[in-house]
Amino acid sequence: MMMKVLWLSFLLSLCSHQGEYHVQKVWLFTKTQYSGNVPVDRNRKHLQVKSTLLLCYLKVSRKIESPDWDTAFINGKQYRVKIVPVNQDSVTVGTLKNTNSPLTIKAGIDSKLVQLILTPGGEIEKPEAWSFLLNGTLHGKSVYLRSNESAVELAPDLMP
């Protein structure tokens, strides 16, 4: 089994085209969202209704086409990727949970931001050595982005 993982890692490194899409920075965020109207059970006890939102921001070159990202793996769990265009040079992502200070990320002069919303899509048998793996296609070829960035937890908020 270990040999299969090593072989797959080797193949991925040969097939990746990381230089073509120039991802300069990766940010991962988690945010817990609570329901605005809290349901109760038969005994009138409040039920915890919450969901966890996983966000990824990429800082990429304005001049080079970005891949169509479709799948992400974080610590062995598979996620579907939804790409959300970002039209501003900076985005206020939320408030840091531990410090209650607002967090803003900026693209820079020759860069732009891409937001990815990650939704659960199953689990894989054995996680890769990398904590974050992003798969996509560019010009009909598979591309991969690997990162050991850990997710930053944002302060929870109420869902509409």
QUIGITA-V107962 format. One record per pair of residues at least 12 apart in sequence whose C-alpha atoms are under 7 Angstrom apart, sorted by the first residue. I is the first residue (numbers start at 1). GAP is how many residues later the second one is. D is the distance in whole Angstrom. If there is no record, write none. Layout:
i=I gap=GAP d=D
i=I gap=GAP d=D
//
This chain:
i=16 gap=126 d=7
i=16 gap=127 d=5
i=16 gap=128 d=5
i=17 gap=126 d=5
i=17 gap=127 d=7
i=18 gap=125 d=7
i=18 gap=126 d=7
i=18 gap=127 d=7
i=21 gap=43 d=6
i=21 gap=44 d=6
i=21 gap=45 d=6
i=21 gap=46 d=7
i=22 gap=38 d=6
i=22 gap=39 d=6
i=23 gap=35 d=7
i=23 gap=36 d=6
i=23 gap=37 d=5
i=24 gap=35 d=5
i=24 gap=36 d=6
i=25 gap=33 d=6
i=25 gap=34 d=5
i=26 gap=31 d=6
i=26 gap=32 d=5
i=26 gap=33 d=7
i=27 gap=29 d=6
i=27 gap=30 d=5
i=27 gap=31 d=7
i=28 gap=27 d=6
i=28 gap=28 d=5
i=28 gap=29 d=7
i=28 gap=122 d=7
i=28 gap=123 d=4
i=28 gap=124 d=6
i=29 gap=25 d=6
i=29 gap=26 d=5
i=29 gap=27 d=6
i=29 gap=122 d=5
i=29 gap=123 d=5
i=29 gap=124 d=6
i=29 gap=125 d=7
i=30 gap=22 d=7
i=30 gap=23 d=6
i=30 gap=24 d=5
i=30 gap=25 d=6
i=30 gap=121 d=6
i=30 gap=122 d=6
i=30 gap=123 d=5
i=30 gap=124 d=6
i=31 gap=21 d=6
i=31 gap=22 d=5
i=31 gap=23 d=7
i=31 gap=122 d=6
i=31 gap=123 d=5
i=31 gap=124 d=6
i=31 gap=125 d=6
i=32 gap=18 d=7
i=32 gap=19 d=6
i=32 gap=20 d=4
i=32 gap=21 d=6
i=32 gap=124 d=5
i=32 gap=125 d=7
i=33 gap=17 d=5
i=33 gap=18 d=5
i=33 gap=19 d=6
i=33 gap=123 d=6
i=33 gap=124 d=5
i=33 gap=125 d=6
i=33 gap=126 d=6
i=34 gap=15 d=6
i=34 gap=16 d=4
i=34 gap=17 d=7
i=34 gap=123 d=6
i=34 gap=124 d=5
i=34 gap=125 d=6
i=35 gap=14 d=6
i=35 gap=15 d=6
i=35 gap=123 d=6
i=35 gap=124 d=5
i=36 gap=122 d=6
i=36 gap=123 d=6
i=36 gap=124 d=6
i=54 gap=63 d=6
i=54 gap=64 d=5
i=55 gap=61 d=6
i=55 gap=62 d=5
i=55 gap=63 d=6
i=56 gap=59 d=6
i=56 gap=60 d=5
i=56 gap=61 d=6
i=57 gap=56 d=7
i=57 gap=57 d=6
i=57 gap=58 d=5
i=57 gap=59 d=6
i=58 gap=55 d=6
i=58 gap=56 d=5
i=58 gap=57 d=7
i=59 gap=48 d=6
i=59 gap=52 d=6
i=59 gap=53 d=6
i=59 gap=54 d=5
i=59 gap=55 d=7
i=60 gap=51 d=5
i=60 gap=52 d=6
i=60 gap=53 d=6
i=61 gap=49 d=6
i=61 gap=50 d=4
i=61 gap=51 d=6
i=62 gap=48 d=6
i=62 gap=49 d=5
i=62 gap=50 d=6
i=67 gap=69 d=6
i=67 gap=70 d=5
i=67 gap=71 d=5
i=68 gap=68 d=5
i=68 gap=69 d=5
i=68 gap=70 d=6
i=69 gap=12 d=6
i=69 gap=66 d=6
i=69 gap=67 d=4
i=69 gap=68 d=7
i=70 gap=65 d=6
i=70 gap=66 d=5
i=71 gap=63 d=6
i=71 gap=64 d=5
i=71 gap=65 d=7
i=72 gap=61 d=6
i=72 gap=62 d=4
i=72 gap=63 d=6
i=73 gap=59 d=6
i=73 gap=60 d=5
i=73 gap=61 d=6
i=74 gap=57 d=5
i=74 gap=58 d=5
i=74 gap=59 d=7
i=75 gap=52 d=6
i=75 gap=56 d=5
i=75 gap=57 d=7
i=76 gap=47 d=6
i=76 gap=48 d=6
i=76 gap=50 d=6
i=76 gap=51 d=4
i=76 gap=52 d=7
i=77 gap=45 d=6
i=77 gap=46 d=5
i=77 gap=47 d=6
i=78 gap=42 d=6
i=78 gap=43 d=5
i=78 gap=44 d=5
i=78 gap=45 d=5
i=78 gap=46 d=7
i=79 gap=39 d=6
i=79 gap=40 d=5
i=79 gap=41 d=4
i=79 gap=42 d=5
i=80 gap=38 d=6
i=80 gap=39 d=5
i=80 gap=40 d=6
i=80 gap=41 d=6
i=81 gap=35 d=6
i=81 gap=36 d=6
i=81 gap=37 d=5
i=81 gap=38 d=7
i=82 gap=34 d=6
i=82 gap=35 d=5
i=82 gap=36 d=7
i=83 gap=32 d=6
i=83 gap=33 d=5
i=83 gap=34 d=7
i=84 gap=30 d=7
i=84 gap=31 d=5
i=84 gap=32 d=6
i=85 gap=29 d=6
i=85 gap=30 d=6
i=86 gap=27 d=6
i=86 gap=28 d=6
i=86 gap=29 d=7
i=89 gap=17 d=6
i=89 gap=18 d=5
i=89 gap=19 d=7
i=89 gap=23 d=7
i=90 gap=14 d=7
i=90 gap=15 d=6
i=90 gap=16 d=4
i=90 gap=17 d=6
i=91 gap=13 d=5
i=91 gap=14 d=6
i=91 gap=15 d=7
i=92 gap=12 d=4
i=92 gap=13 d=7
i=94 gap=60 d=6
i=95 gap=59 d=5
i=95 gap=60 d=5
i=96 gap=57 d=7
i=96 gap=58 d=5
i=96 gap=59 d=6
i=97 gap=56 d=6
i=97 gap=57 d=5
i=97 gap=58 d=4
i=130 gap=16 d=7
i=130 gap=17 d=6
i=130 gap=18 d=6
i=131 gap=16 d=7
i=131 gap=17 d=5
i=132 gap=14 d=6
i=132 gap=15 d=5
i=132 gap=16 d=6
i=133 gap=12 d=6
i=133 gap=13 d=5
i=133 gap=14 d=7
i=134 gap=12 d=6
//
